[in-house]
Amino acid sequence: MDEFEYLEKSKNEIITIDNLNKKNDCFIRYLFSDEGNENIVLDFINGVMIDLNFQTFNNVVILNPFNLTKYLDGKESIV
């Protein structure tokens, strides 16, 4: 099945926790929780804040409570 057929088939499918791609969740958590990606997180947060006409932030500090190594092999681990 090519990508177009897959998208066509799944467009009316109800999204549940069981059919979400867990790799996407891991990637987003890695991107937003990895030390060194503070600028990405700050830009994302400020983009949302600007859209809502709220004040923006000057800096963020990433405190990573996720253990992605264990999460990929089984259940999620949060410290």
N, CA, C, O and CB atoms as a CASP TS submission, in Angstrom:
PFRMAT TS
TARGET T0000
AUTHOR 0000-0000-0000
METHOD Language model
MODEL 1
PARENT N/A
ATOM      1  N   MET     1       0.857  -1.181   0.000  1.00  0.00           N
ATOM      2  CA  MET     1       0.000   0.000   0.000  1.00  0.00           C
ATOM      3  C   MET     1       0.900   1.241   0.000  1.00  0.00           C
ATOM      4  O   MET     1       1.754   1.388   0.874  1.00  0.00           O
ATOM      5  CB  MET     1      -0.973   0.000   1.239  1.00  0.00           C
ATOM      6  N   ASP     2       0.711   2.118  -0.965  1.00  0.00           N
ATOM      7  CA  ASP     2       1.534   3.325  -0.996  1.00  0.00           C
ATOM      8  C   ASP     2       0.993   4.362  -0.010  1.00  0.00           C
ATOM      9  O   ASP     2      -0.067   4.175   0.587  1.00  0.00           O
ATOM     10  CB  ASP     2       1.581   3.913  -2.425  1.00  0.00           C
ATOM     11  N   GLU     3       1.734   5.447   0.148  1.00  0.00           N
ATOM     12  CA  GLU     3       1.387   6.459   1.153  1.00  0.00           C
ATOM     13  C   GLU     3       0.024   7.097   0.894  1.00  0.00           C
ATOM     14  O   GLU     3      -0.728   7.360   1.833  1.00  0.00           O
ATOM     15  CB  GLU     3       2.453   7.539   1.190  1.00  0.00           C
ATOM     16  N   PHE     4      -0.292   7.345  -0.368  1.00  0.00           N
ATOM     17  CA  PHE     4      -1.576   7.968  -0.683  1.00  0.00           C
ATOM     18  C   PHE     4      -2.729   7.051  -0.298  1.00  0.00           C
ATOM     19  O   PHE     4      -3.713   7.495   0.293  1.00  0.00           O
ATOM     20  CB  PHE     4      -1.654   8.318  -2.174  1.00  0.00           C
ATOM     21  N   GLU     5      -2.603   5.765  -0.637  1.00  0.00           N
ATOM     22  CA  GLU     5      -3.655   4.807  -0.276  1.00  0.00           C
ATOM     23  C   GLU     5      -3.807   4.715   1.238  1.00  0.00           C
ATOM     24  O   GLU     5      -4.924   4.637   1.751  1.00  0.00           O
ATOM     25  CB  GLU     5      -3.343   3.416  -0.861  1.00  0.00           C
ATOM     26  N   TYR     6      -2.691   4.724   1.948  1.00  0.00           N
ATOM     27  CA  TYR     6      -2.735   4.666   3.411  1.00  0.00           C
ATOM     28  C   TYR     6      -3.453   5.886   3.987  1.00  0.00           C
ATOM     29  O   TYR     6      -4.292   5.755   4.877  1.00  0.00           O
ATOM     30  CB  TYR     6      -1.311   4.572   3.986  1.00  0.00           C
ATOM     31  N   LEU     7      -3.120   7.069   3.475  1.00  0.00           N
ATOM     32  CA  LEU     7      -3.771   8.295   3.950  1.00  0.00           C
ATOM     33  C   LEU     7      -5.260   8.290   3.622  1.00  0.00           C
ATOM     34  O   LEU     7      -6.087   8.675   4.448  1.00  0.00           O
ATOM     35  CB  LEU     7      -3.104   9.531   3.332  1.00  0.00           C
ATOM     36  N   GLU     8      -5.591   7.854   2.418  1.00  0.00           N
ATOM     37  CA  GLU     8      -6.995   7.796   2.008  1.00  0.00           C
ATOM     38  C   GLU     8      -7.775   6.836   2.904  1.00  0.00           C
ATOM     39  O   GLU     8      -8.901   7.132   3.305  1.00  0.00           O
ATOM     40  CB  GLU     8      -7.110   7.363   0.533  1.00  0.00           C
ATOM     41  N   LYS     9      -7.182   5.698   3.214  1.00  0.00           N
ATOM     42  CA  LYS     9      -7.838   4.698   4.058  1.00  0.00           C
ATOM     43  C   LYS     9      -8.007   5.197   5.491  1.00  0.00           C
ATOM     44  O   LYS     9      -9.023   4.926   6.131  1.00  0.00           O
ATOM     45  CB  LYS     9      -7.038   3.395   4.051  1.00  0.00           C
ATOM     46  N   SER    10      -7.016   5.922   5.992  1.00  0.00           N
ATOM     47  CA  SER    10      -7.032   6.299   7.404  1.00  0.00           C
ATOM     48  C   SER    10      -7.662   7.667   7.683  1.00  0.00           C
ATOM     49  O   SER    10      -7.759   8.061   8.846  1.00  0.00           O
ATOM     50  CB  SER    10      -5.634   6.290   7.929  1.00  0.00           C
ATOM     51  N   LYS    11      -8.090   8.396   6.660  1.00  0.00           N
ATOM     52  CA  LYS    11      -8.602   9.750   6.904  1.00  0.00           C
ATOM     53  C   LYS    11      -9.895   9.770   7.713  1.00  0.00           C
ATOM     54  O   LYS    11     -10.167  10.754   8.401  1.00  0.00           O
ATOM     55  CB  LYS    11      -8.829  10.451   5.591  1.00  0.00           C
ATOM     56  N   ASN    12     -10.690   8.718   7.649  1.00  0.00           N
ATOM     57  CA  ASN    12     -11.932   8.659   8.420  1.00  0.00           C
ATOM     58  C   ASN    12     -11.794   7.834   9.690  1.00  0.00           C
ATOM     59  O   ASN    12     -12.767   7.637  10.418  1.00  0.00           O
ATOM     60  CB  ASN    12     -13.040   8.091   7.570  1.00  0.00           C
ATOM     61  N   GLU    13     -10.600   7.359   9.951  1.00  0.00           N
ATOM     62  CA  GLU    13     -10.360   6.532  11.131  1.00  0.00           C
ATOM     63  C   GLU    13     -10.343   7.405  12.385  1.00  0.00           C
ATOM     64  O   GLU    13      -9.750   8.483  12.392  1.00  0.00           O
ATOM     65  CB  GLU    13      -9.027   5.754  10.992  1.00  0.00           C
ATOM     66  N   ILE    14     -10.984   6.939  13.418  1.00  0.00           N
ATOM     67  CA  ILE    14     -10.992   7.652  14.692  1.00  0.00           C
ATOM     68  C   ILE    14      -9.634   7.477  15.352  1.00  0.00           C
ATOM     69  O   ILE    14      -9.134   6.358  15.467  1.00  0.00           O
ATOM     70  CB  ILE    14     -12.136   7.141  15.622  1.00  0.00           C
ATOM     71  N   ILE    15      -9.037   8.578  15.784  1.00  0.00           N
ATOM     72  CA  ILE    15      -7.721   8.528  16.413  1.00  0.00           C
ATOM     73  C   ILE    15      -7.889   8.137  17.874  1.00  0.00           C
ATOM     74  O   ILE    15      -8.611   8.785  18.631  1.00  0.00           O
ATOM     75  CB  ILE    15      -6.983   9.891  16.286  1.00  0.00           C
ATOM     76  N   THR    16      -7.211   7.075  18.246  1.00  0.00           N
ATOM     77  CA  THR    16      -7.209   6.620  19.640  1.00  0.00           C
ATOM     78  C   THR    16      -5.771   6.473  20.098  1.00  0.00           C
ATOM     79  O   THR    16      -4.844   6.542  19.292  1.00  0.00           O
ATOM     80  CB  THR    16      -7.983   5.273  19.803  1.00  0.00           C
ATOM     81  N   ILE    17      -5.592   6.275  21.374  1.00  0.00           N
ATOM     82  CA  ILE    17      -4.247   6.097  21.912  1.00  0.00           C
ATOM     83  C   ILE    17      -3.590   4.840  21.343  1.00  0.00           C
ATOM     84  O   ILE    17      -2.364   4.755  21.276  1.00  0.00           O
ATOM     85  CB  ILE    17      -4.292   6.023  23.443  1.00  0.00           C
ATOM     86  N   ASP    18      -4.401   3.868  20.935  1.00  0.00           N
ATOM     87  CA  ASP    18      -3.865   2.609  20.419  1.00  0.00           C
ATOM     88  C   ASP    18      -3.331   2.721  18.997  1.00  0.00           C
ATOM     89  O   ASP    18      -2.436   1.963  18.622  1.00  0.00           O
ATOM     90  CB  ASP    18      -4.928   1.549  20.467  1.00  0.00           C
ATOM     91  N   ASN    19      -3.857   3.652  18.191  1.00  0.00           N
ATOM     92  CA  ASN    19      -3.392   3.720  16.811  1.00  0.00           C
ATOM     93  C   ASN    19      -2.499   4.923  16.517  1.00  0.00           C
ATOM     94  O   ASN    19      -2.205   5.201  15.355  1.00  0.00           O
ATOM     95  CB  ASN    19      -4.566   3.746  15.896  1.00  0.00           C
ATOM     96  N   LEU    20      -2.066   5.637  17.549  1.00  0.00           N
ATOM     97  CA  LEU    20      -1.089   6.709  17.353  1.00  0.00           C
ATOM     98  C   LEU    20       0.300   6.111  17.175  1.00  0.00           C
ATOM     99  O   LEU    20       0.613   5.077  17.764  1.00  0.00           O
ATOM    100  CB  LEU    20      -1.106   7.698  18.546  1.00  0.00           C
ATOM    101  N   ASN    21       1.113   6.743  16.384  1.00  0.00           N
ATOM    102  CA  ASN    21       2.480   6.280  16.182  1.00  0.00           C
ATOM    103  C   ASN    21       3.330   6.738  17.360  1.00  0.00           C
ATOM    104  O   ASN    21       3.581   7.932  17.521  1.00  0.00           O
ATOM    105  CB  ASN    21       3.062   6.808  14.834  1.00  0.00           C
ATOM    106  N   LYS    22       3.764   5.809  18.169  1.00  0.00           N
ATOM    107  CA  LYS    22       4.534   6.129  19.382  1.00  0.00           C
ATOM    108  C   LYS    22       5.879   6.774  19.047  1.00  0.00           C
ATOM    109  O   LYS    22       6.440   7.495  19.871  1.00  0.00           O
ATOM    110  CB  LYS    22       4.761   4.861  20.214  1.00  0.00           C
ATOM    111  N   LYS    23       6.395   6.521  17.854  1.00  0.00           N
ATOM    112  CA  LYS    23       7.673   7.124  17.464  1.00  0.00           C
ATOM    113  C   LYS    23       7.553   8.639  17.385  1.00  0.00           C
ATOM    114  O   LYS    23       8.501   9.349  17.720  1.00  0.00           O
ATOM    115  CB  LYS    23       8.147   6.561  16.115  1.00  0.00           C
ATOM    116  N   ASN    24       6.417   9.138  16.953  1.00  0.00           N
ATOM    117  CA  ASN    24       6.220  10.588  16.885  1.00  0.00           C
ATOM    118  C   ASN    24       6.300  11.203  18.270  1.00  0.00           C
ATOM    119  O   ASN    24       6.925  12.247  18.456  1.00  0.00           O
ATOM    120  CB  ASN    24       4.872  10.923  16.236  1.00  0.00           C
ATOM    121  N   ASP    25       5.666  10.555  19.243  1.00  0.00           N
ATOM    122  CA  ASP    25       5.680  11.043  20.616  1.00  0.00           C
ATOM    123  C   ASP    25       7.105  11.067  21.159  1.00  0.00           C
ATOM    124  O   ASP    25       7.508  12.033  21.807  1.00  0.00           O
ATOM    125  CB  ASP    25       4.783  10.171  21.506  1.00  0.00           C
ATOM    126  N   CYS    26       7.862  10.016  20.899  1.00  0.00           N
ATOM    127  CA  CYS    26       9.252   9.955  21.372  1.00  0.00           C
ATOM    128  C   CYS    26      10.092  11.046  20.738  1.00  0.00           C
ATOM    129  O   CYS    26      10.912  11.669  21.413  1.00  0.00           O
ATOM    130  CB  CYS    26       9.866   8.584  21.070  1.00  0.00           C
ATOM    131  N   PHE    27       9.900  11.286  19.446  1.00  0.00           N
ATOM    132  CA  PHE    27      10.673  12.315  18.766  1.00  0.00           C
ATOM    133  C   PHE    27      10.381  13.692  19.345  1.00  0.00           C
ATOM    134  O   PHE    27      11.305  14.465  19.598  1.00  0.00           O
ATOM    135  CB  PHE    27      10.378  12.301  17.270  1.00  0.00           C
ATOM    136  N   ILE    28       9.105  14.008  19.557  1.00  0.00           N
ATOM    137  CA  ILE    28       8.733  15.320  20.100  1.00  0.00           C
ATOM    138  C   ILE    28       9.278  15.486  21.508  1.00  0.00           C
ATOM    139  O   ILE    28       9.795  16.547  21.855  1.00  0.00           O
ATOM    140  CB  ILE    28       7.203  15.498  20.100  1.00  0.00           C
ATOM    141  N   ARG    29       9.163  14.440  22.321  1.00  0.00           N
ATOM    142  CA  ARG    29       9.708  14.523  23.679  1.00  0.00           C
ATOM    143  C   ARG    29      11.219  14.707  23.641  1.00  0.00           C
ATOM    144  O   ARG    29      11.772  15.488  24.415  1.00  0.00           O
ATOM    145  CB  ARG    29       9.348  13.263  24.485  1.00  0.00           C
ATOM    146  N   TYR    30      11.886  13.991  22.743  1.00  0.00           N
ATOM    147  CA  TYR    30      13.334  14.138  22.620  1.00  0.00           C
ATOM    148  C   TYR    30      13.681  15.560  22.181  1.00  0.00           C
ATOM    149  O   TYR    30      14.576  16.187  22.747  1.00  0.00           O
ATOM    150  CB  TYR    30      13.904  13.109  21.618  1.00  0.00           C
ATOM    151  N   LEU    31      12.980  16.058  21.185  1.00  0.00           N
ATOM    152  CA  LEU    31      13.259  17.387  20.652  1.00  0.00           C
ATOM    153  C   LEU    31      13.054  18.470  21.701  1.00  0.00           C
ATOM    154  O   LEU    31      13.880  19.374  21.828  1.00  0.00           O
ATOM    155  CB  LEU    31      12.381  17.663  19.447  1.00  0.00           C
ATOM    156  N   PHE    32      11.964  18.388  22.451  1.00  0.00           N
ATOM    157  CA  PHE    32      11.634  19.429  23.418  1.00  0.00           C
ATOM    158  C   PHE    32      12.260  19.218  24.790  1.00  0.00           C
ATOM    159  O   PHE    32      12.207  20.122  25.624  1.00  0.00           O
ATOM    160  CB  PHE    32      10.157  19.519  23.565  1.00  0.00           C
ATOM    161  N   SER    33      12.849  18.057  25.052  1.00  0.00           N
ATOM    162  CA  SER    33      13.386  17.823  26.394  1.00  0.00           C
ATOM    163  C   SER    33      14.889  17.592  26.412  1.00  0.00           C
ATOM    164  O   SER    33      15.458  17.359  27.478  1.00  0.00           O
ATOM    165  CB  SER    33      12.701  16.645  27.013  1.00  0.00           C
ATOM    166  N   ASP    34      15.540  17.651  25.266  1.00  0.00           N
ATOM    167  CA  ASP    34      16.979  17.415  25.207  1.00  0.00           C
ATOM    168  C   ASP    34      17.731  18.715  25.490  1.00  0.00           C
ATOM    169  O   ASP    34      17.483  19.741  24.856  1.00  0.00           O
ATOM    170  CB  ASP    34      17.383  16.841  23.829  1.00  0.00           C
ATOM    171  N   GLU    35      18.650  18.653  26.447  1.00  0.00           N
ATOM    172  CA  GLU    35      19.461  19.837  26.738  1.00  0.00           C
ATOM    173  C   GLU    35      20.207  20.241  25.476  1.00  0.00           C
ATOM    174  O   GLU    35      20.756  19.394  24.771  1.00  0.00           O
ATOM    175  CB  GLU    35      20.456  19.567  27.910  1.00  0.00           C
ATOM    176  N   GLY    36      20.226  21.522  25.198  1.00  0.00           N
ATOM    177  CA  GLY    36      20.824  22.034  23.974  1.00  0.00           C
ATOM    178  C   GLY    36      19.774  22.490  22.974  1.00  0.00           C
ATOM    179  O   GLY    36      20.089  23.196  22.016  1.00  0.00           O
ATOM    180  N   ASN    37      18.519  22.086  23.194  1.00  0.00           N
ATOM    181  CA  ASN    37      17.424  22.483  22.309  1.00  0.00           C
ATOM    182  C   ASN    37      16.559  23.581  22.925  1.00  0.00           C
ATOM    183  O   ASN    37      15.394  23.744  22.559  1.00  0.00           O
ATOM    184  CB  ASN    37      16.561  21.277  21.974  1.00  0.00           C
ATOM    185  N   GLU    38      17.132  24.324  23.852  1.00  0.00           N
ATOM    186  CA  GLU    38      16.378  25.379  24.525  1.00  0.00           C
ATOM    187  C   GLU    38      15.820  26.409  23.547  1.00  0.00           C
ATOM    188  O   GLU    38      14.710  26.905  23.741  1.00  0.00           O
ATOM    189  CB  GLU    38      17.256  26.069  25.547  1.00  0.00           C
ATOM    190  N   ASN    39      16.575  26.736  22.502  1.00  0.00           N
ATOM    191  CA  ASN    39      16.094  27.729  21.527  1.00  0.00           C
ATOM    192  C   ASN    39      14.864  27.235  20.774  1.00  0.00           C
ATOM    193  O   ASN    39      13.963  28.018  20.476  1.00  0.00           O
ATOM    194  CB  ASN    39      17.202  28.073  20.530  1.00  0.00           C
ATOM    195  N   ILE    40      14.822  25.935  20.464  1.00  0.00           N
ATOM    196  CA  ILE    40      13.658  25.366  19.780  1.00  0.00           C
ATOM    197  C   ILE    40      12.433  25.454  20.682  1.00  0.00           C
ATOM    198  O   ILE    40      11.355  25.856  20.243  1.00  0.00           O
ATOM    199  CB  ILE    40      13.923  23.896  19.370  1.00  0.00           C
ATOM    200  N   VAL    41      12.610  25.073  21.951  1.00  0.00           N
ATOM    201  CA  VAL    41      11.508  25.119  22.917  1.00  0.00           C
ATOM    202  C   VAL    41      11.042  26.557  23.116  1.00  0.00           C
ATOM    203  O   VAL    41       9.842  26.831  23.130  1.00  0.00           O
ATOM    204  CB  VAL    41      11.939  24.503  24.269  1.00  0.00           C
ATOM    205  N   LEU    42      11.984  27.462  23.267  1.00  0.00           N
ATOM    206  CA  LEU    42      11.652  28.874  23.478  1.00  0.00           C
ATOM    207  C   LEU    42      10.888  29.442  22.279  1.00  0.00           C
ATOM    208  O   LEU    42       9.898  30.151  22.458  1.00  0.00           O
ATOM    209  CB  LEU    42      12.933  29.694  23.728  1.00  0.00           C
ATOM    210  N   ASP    43      11.338  29.138  21.069  1.00  0.00           N
ATOM    211  CA  ASP    43      10.639  29.618  19.872  1.00  0.00           C
ATOM    212  C   ASP    43       9.222  29.059  19.789  1.00  0.00           C
ATOM    213  O   ASP    43       8.291  29.776  19.422  1.00  0.00           O
ATOM    214  CB  ASP    43      11.422  29.237  18.613  1.00  0.00           C
ATOM    215  N   PHE    44       9.055  27.785  20.129  1.00  0.00           N
ATOM    216  CA  PHE    44       7.726  27.175  20.098  1.00  0.00           C
ATOM    217  C   PHE    44       6.797  27.841  21.115  1.00  0.00           C
ATOM    218  O   PHE    44       5.681  28.240  20.784  1.00  0.00           O
ATOM    219  CB  PHE    44       7.822  25.663  20.376  1.00  0.00           C
ATOM    220  N   ILE    45       7.273  27.955  22.349  1.00  0.00           N
ATOM    221  CA  ILE    45       6.457  28.568  23.406  1.00  0.00           C
ATOM    222  C   ILE    45       6.110  30.008  23.047  1.00  0.00           C
ATOM    223  O   ILE    45       4.957  30.420  23.172  1.00  0.00           O
ATOM    224  CB  ILE    45       7.198  28.522  24.762  1.00  0.00           C
ATOM    225  N   ASN    46       7.101  30.771  22.602  1.00  0.00           N
ATOM    226  CA  ASN    46       6.841  32.174  22.264  1.00  0.00           C
ATOM    227  C   ASN    46       5.914  32.316  21.058  1.00  0.00           C
ATOM    228  O   ASN    46       5.139  33.270  20.983  1.00  0.00           O
ATOM    229  CB  ASN    46       8.153  32.895  21.988  1.00  0.00           C
ATOM    230  N   GLY    47       5.987  31.381  20.118  1.00  0.00           N
ATOM    231  CA  GLY    47       5.061  31.404  18.986  1.00  0.00           C
ATOM    232  C   GLY    47       3.622  31.267  19.444  1.00  0.00           C
ATOM    233  O   GLY    47       2.734  31.966  18.956  1.00  0.00           O
ATOM    234  N   VAL    48       3.398  30.361  20.387  1.00  0.00           N
ATOM    235  CA  VAL    48       2.052  30.188  20.946  1.00  0.00           C
ATOM    236  C   VAL    48       1.647  31.428  21.730  1.00  0.00           C
ATOM    237  O   VAL    48       0.518  31.903  21.609  1.00  0.00           O
ATOM    238  CB  VAL    48       1.989  28.937  21.853  1.00  0.00           C
ATOM    239  N   MET    49       2.565  31.948  22.531  1.00  0.00           N
ATOM    240  CA  MET    49       2.259  33.122  23.357  1.00  0.00           C
ATOM    241  C   MET    49       1.913  34.332  22.488  1.00  0.00           C
ATOM    242  O   MET    49       0.984  35.075  22.806  1.00  0.00           O
ATOM    243  CB  MET    49       3.449  33.456  24.275  1.00  0.00           C
ATOM    244  N   ILE    50       2.641  34.532  21.410  1.00  0.00           N
ATOM    245  CA  ILE    50       2.376  35.656  20.501  1.00  0.00           C
ATOM    246  C   ILE    50       0.996  35.504  19.864  1.00  0.00           C
ATOM    247  O   ILE    50       0.251  36.478  19.761  1.00  0.00           O
ATOM    248  CB  ILE    50       3.469  35.744  19.402  1.00  0.00           C
ATOM    249  N   ASP    51       0.651  34.280  19.433  1.00  0.00           N
ATOM    250  CA  ASP    51      -0.671  34.045  18.848  1.00  0.00           C
ATOM    251  C   ASP    51      -1.793  34.367  19.820  1.00  0.00           C
ATOM    252  O   ASP    51      -2.882  34.767  19.406  1.00  0.00           O
ATOM    253  CB  ASP    51      -0.793  32.607  18.392  1.00  0.00           C
ATOM    254  N   LEU    52      -1.533  34.194  21.107  1.00  0.00           N
ATOM    255  CA  LEU    52      -2.545  34.459  22.133  1.00  0.00           C
ATOM    256  C   LEU    52      -2.456  35.879  22.701  1.00  0.00           C
ATOM    257  O   LEU    52      -3.177  36.230  23.636  1.00  0.00           O
ATOM    258  CB  LEU    52      -2.406  33.454  23.260  1.00  0.00           C
ATOM    259  N   ASN    53      -1.562  36.691  22.125  1.00  0.00           N
ATOM    260  CA  ASN    53      -1.332  38.063  22.591  1.00  0.00           C
ATOM    261  C   ASN    53      -0.883  38.120  24.048  1.00  0.00           C
ATOM    262  O   ASN    53      -1.268  39.021  24.792  1.00  0.00           O
ATOM    263  CB  ASN    53      -2.592  38.886  22.420  1.00  0.00           C
ATOM    264  N   PHE    54      -0.062  37.144  24.446  1.00  0.00           N
ATOM    265  CA  PHE    54       0.516  37.114  25.789  1.00  0.00           C
ATOM    266  C   PHE    54       1.965  37.561  25.710  1.00  0.00           C
ATOM    267  O   PHE    54       2.557  37.611  24.632  1.00  0.00           O
ATOM    268  CB  PHE    54       0.408  35.695  26.418  1.00  0.00           C
ATOM    269  N   GLN    55       2.529  37.886  26.870  1.00  0.00           N
ATOM    270  CA  GLN    55       3.950  38.231  26.922  1.00  0.00           C
ATOM    271  C   GLN    55       4.785  36.988  26.618  1.00  0.00           C
ATOM    272  O   GLN    55       4.387  35.862  26.916  1.00  0.00           O
ATOM    273  CB  GLN    55       4.328  38.822  28.312  1.00  0.00           C
ATOM    274  N   THR    56       5.944  37.221  26.024  1.00  0.00           N
ATOM    275  CA  THR    56       6.832  36.110  25.681  1.00  0.00           C
ATOM    276  C   THR    56       7.880  35.912  26.773  1.00  0.00           C
ATOM    277  O   THR    56       8.026  36.732  27.679  1.00  0.00           O
ATOM    278  CB  THR    56       7.516  36.360  24.319  1.00  0.00           C
ATOM    279  N   PHE    57       8.596  34.809  26.661  1.00  0.00           N
ATOM    280  CA  PHE    57       9.649  34.468  27.610  1.00  0.00           C
ATOM    281  C   PHE    57      11.010  34.826  27.033  1.00  0.00           C
ATOM    282  O   PHE    57      11.182  34.892  25.815  1.00  0.00           O
ATOM    283  CB  PHE    57       9.594  32.972  27.970  1.00  0.00           C
ATOM    284  N   ASN    58      11.982  35.059  27.923  1.00  0.00           N
ATOM    285  CA  ASN    58      13.346  35.371  27.491  1.00  0.00           C
ATOM    286  C   ASN    58      14.232  34.138  27.431  1.00  0.00           C
ATOM    287  O   ASN    58      15.142  34.061  26.605  1.00  0.00           O
ATOM    288  CB  ASN    58      13.963  36.391  28.418  1.00  0.00           C
ATOM    289  N   ASN    59      13.970  33.177  28.302  1.00  0.00           N
ATOM    290  CA  ASN    59      14.781  31.960  28.298  1.00  0.00           C
ATOM    291  C   ASN    59      14.001  30.812  28.924  1.00  0.00           C
ATOM    292  O   ASN    59      13.009  31.024  29.621  1.00  0.00           O
ATOM    293  CB  ASN    59      16.111  32.184  29.054  1.00  0.00           C
ATOM    294  N   VAL    60      14.459  29.606  28.668  1.00  0.00           N
ATOM    295  CA  VAL    60      13.888  28.404  29.277  1.00  0.00           C
ATOM    296  C   VAL    60      15.028  27.532  29.781  1.00  0.00           C
ATOM    297  O   VAL    60      16.151  27.596  29.281  1.00  0.00           O
ATOM    298  CB  VAL    60      12.991  27.621  28.261  1.00  0.00           C
ATOM    299  N   VAL    61      14.721  26.728  30.767  1.00  0.00           N
ATOM    300  CA  VAL    61      15.669  25.738  31.276  1.00  0.00           C
ATOM    301  C   VAL    61      14.999  24.384  31.132  1.00  0.00           C
ATOM    302  O   VAL    61      13.878  24.186  31.600  1.00  0.00           O
ATOM    303  CB  VAL    61      16.085  26.026  32.780  1.00  0.00           C
ATOM    304  N   ILE    62      15.681  23.458  30.486  1.00  0.00           N
ATOM    305  CA  ILE    62      15.119  22.129  30.278  1.00  0.00           C
ATOM    306  C   ILE    62      15.534  21.226  31.431  1.00  0.00           C
ATOM    307  O   ILE    62      16.721  21.028  31.691  1.00  0.00           O
ATOM    308  CB  ILE    62      15.578  21.534  28.920  1.00  0.00           C
ATOM    309  N   LEU    63      14.544  20.691  32.108  1.00  0.00           N
ATOM    310  CA  LEU    63      14.748  19.678  33.137  1.00  0.00           C
ATOM    311  C   LEU    63      14.145  18.399  32.574  1.00  0.00           C
ATOM    312  O   LEU    63      12.926  18.307  32.433  1.00  0.00           O
ATOM    313  CB  LEU    63      14.092  20.087  34.534  1.00  0.00           C
ATOM    314  N   ASN    64      14.963  17.424  32.253  1.00  0.00           N
ATOM    315  CA  ASN    64      14.496  16.240  31.543  1.00  0.00           C
ATOM    316  C   ASN    64      14.094  15.120  32.496  1.00  0.00           C
ATOM    317  O   ASN    64      14.959  14.425  33.028  1.00  0.00           O
ATOM    318  CB  ASN    64      15.569  15.748  30.597  1.00  0.00           C
ATOM    319  N   PRO    65      12.788  14.933  32.721  1.00  0.00           N
ATOM    320  CA  PRO    65      12.348  13.860  33.607  1.00  0.00           C
ATOM    321  C   PRO    65      12.104  12.539  32.885  1.00  0.00           C
ATOM    322  O   PRO    65      11.796  11.545  33.542  1.00  0.00           O
ATOM    323  CB  PRO    65      11.096  14.276  34.313  1.00  0.00           C
ATOM    324  N   PHE    66      12.230  12.488  31.557  1.00  0.00           N
ATOM    325  CA  PHE    66      11.891  11.292  30.797  1.00  0.00           C
ATOM    326  C   PHE    66      13.104  10.401  30.589  1.00  0.00           C
ATOM    327  O   PHE    66      14.200  10.887  30.310  1.00  0.00           O
ATOM    328  CB  PHE    66      11.293  11.673  29.457  1.00  0.00           C
ATOM    329  N   ASN    67      12.910   9.121  30.723  1.00  0.00           N
ATOM    330  CA  ASN    67      13.940   8.142  30.426  1.00  0.00           C
ATOM    331  C   ASN    67      13.540   7.475  29.113  1.00  0.00           C
ATOM    332  O   ASN    67      12.859   6.449  29.117  1.00  0.00           O
ATOM    333  CB  ASN    67      14.108   7.090  31.594  1.00  0.00           C
ATOM    334  N   LEU    68      13.963   8.055  27.990  1.00  0.00           N
ATOM    335  CA  LEU    68      13.528   7.577  26.683  1.00  0.00           C
ATOM    336  C   LEU    68      14.054   6.192  26.353  1.00  0.00           C
ATOM    337  O   LEU    68      13.404   5.456  25.611  1.00  0.00           O
ATOM    338  CB  LEU    68      13.959   8.539  25.621  1.00  0.00           C
ATOM    339  N   THR    69      15.209   5.813  26.880  1.00  0.00           N
ATOM    340  CA  THR    69      15.749   4.484  26.610  1.00  0.00           C
ATOM    341  C   THR    69      14.796   3.414  27.111  1.00  0.00           C
ATOM    342  O   THR    69      14.508   2.459  26.390  1.00  0.00           O
ATOM    343  CB  THR    69      17.127   4.315  27.259  1.00  0.00           C
ATOM    344  N   LYS    70      14.311   3.555  28.315  1.00  0.00           N
ATOM    345  CA  LYS    70      13.363   2.586  28.860  1.00  0.00           C
ATOM    346  C   LYS    70      12.009   2.706  28.176  1.00  0.00           C
ATOM    347  O   LYS    70      11.321   1.702  27.992  1.00  0.00           O
ATOM    348  CB  LYS    70      13.209   2.778  30.370  1.00  0.00           C
ATOM    349  N   TYR    71      11.619   3.911  27.799  1.00  0.00           N
ATOM    350  CA  TYR    71      10.316   4.132  27.176  1.00  0.00           C
ATOM    351  C   TYR    71      10.222   3.427  25.831  1.00  0.00           C
ATOM    352  O   TYR    71       9.178   2.864  25.502  1.00  0.00           O
ATOM    353  CB  TYR    71      10.056   5.626  27.001  1.00  0.00           C
ATOM    354  N   LEU    72      11.296   3.450  25.051  1.00  0.00           N
ATOM    355  CA  LEU    72      11.273   2.826  23.734  1.00  0.00           C
ATOM    356  C   LEU    72      11.122   1.314  23.832  1.00  0.00           C
ATOM    357  O   LEU    72      10.544   0.692  22.941  1.00  0.00           O
ATOM    358  CB  LEU    72      12.537   3.171  22.969  1.00  0.00           C
ATOM    359  N   ASP    73      11.634   0.716  24.904  1.00  0.00           N
ATOM    360  CA  ASP    73      11.559  -0.733  25.059  1.00  0.00           C
ATOM    361  C   ASP    73      10.309  -1.195  25.788  1.00  0.00           C
ATOM    362  O   ASP    73      10.003  -2.388  25.775  1.00  0.00           O
ATOM    363  CB  ASP    73      12.767  -1.226  25.787  1.00  0.00           C
ATOM    364  N   GLY    74       9.599  -0.315  26.406  1.00  0.00           N
ATOM    365  CA  GLY    74       8.434  -0.747  27.170  1.00  0.00           C
ATOM    366  C   GLY    74       7.639   0.423  27.666  1.00  0.00           C
ATOM    367  O   GLY    74       7.297   1.330  26.907  1.00  0.00           O
ATOM    368  N   LYS    75       7.347   0.401  28.939  1.00  0.00           N
ATOM    369  CA  LYS    75       6.519   1.446  29.533  1.00  0.00           C
ATOM    370  C   LYS    75       7.320   2.726  29.736  1.00  0.00           C
ATOM    371  O   LYS    75       8.544   2.707  29.857  1.00  0.00           O
ATOM    372  CB  LYS    75       5.935   0.974  30.865  1.00  0.00           C
ATOM    373  N   GLU    76       6.602   3.819  29.769  1.00  0.00           N
ATOM    374  CA  GLU    76       7.219   5.126  29.966  1.00  0.00           C
ATOM    375  C   GLU    76       7.772   5.235  31.380  1.00  0.00           C
ATOM    376  O   GLU    76       7.171   4.752  32.339  1.00  0.00           O
ATOM    377  CB  GLU    76       6.206   6.254  29.697  1.00  0.00           C
ATOM    378  N   SER    77       8.918   5.871  31.487  1.00  0.00           N
ATOM    379  CA  SER    77       9.548   6.075  32.788  1.00  0.00           C
ATOM    380  C   SER    77       9.767   7.567  32.988  1.00  0.00           C
ATOM    381  O   SER    77      10.458   8.211  32.199  1.00  0.00           O
ATOM    382  CB  SER    77      10.895   5.292  32.898  1.00  0.00           C
ATOM    383  N   ILE    78       9.172   8.116  34.054  1.00  0.00           N
ATOM    384  CA  ILE    78       9.351   9.533  34.369  1.00  0.00           C
ATOM    385  C   ILE    78       9.984   9.629  35.736  1.00  0.00           C
ATOM    386  O   ILE    78       9.474   9.062  36.703  1.00  0.00           O
ATOM    387  CB  ILE    78       7.999  10.311  34.322  1.00  0.00           C
ATOM    388  N   VAL    79      11.103  10.348  35.827  1.00  0.00           N
ATOM    389  CA  VAL    79      11.820  10.498  37.091  1.00  0.00           C
ATOM    390  C   VAL    79      11.206  11.632  37.881  1.00  0.00           C
ATOM    391  O   VAL    79      11.659  11.932  38.985  1.00  0.00           O
ATOM    392  CB  VAL    79      13.326  10.754  36.854  1.00  0.00           C
TER
END
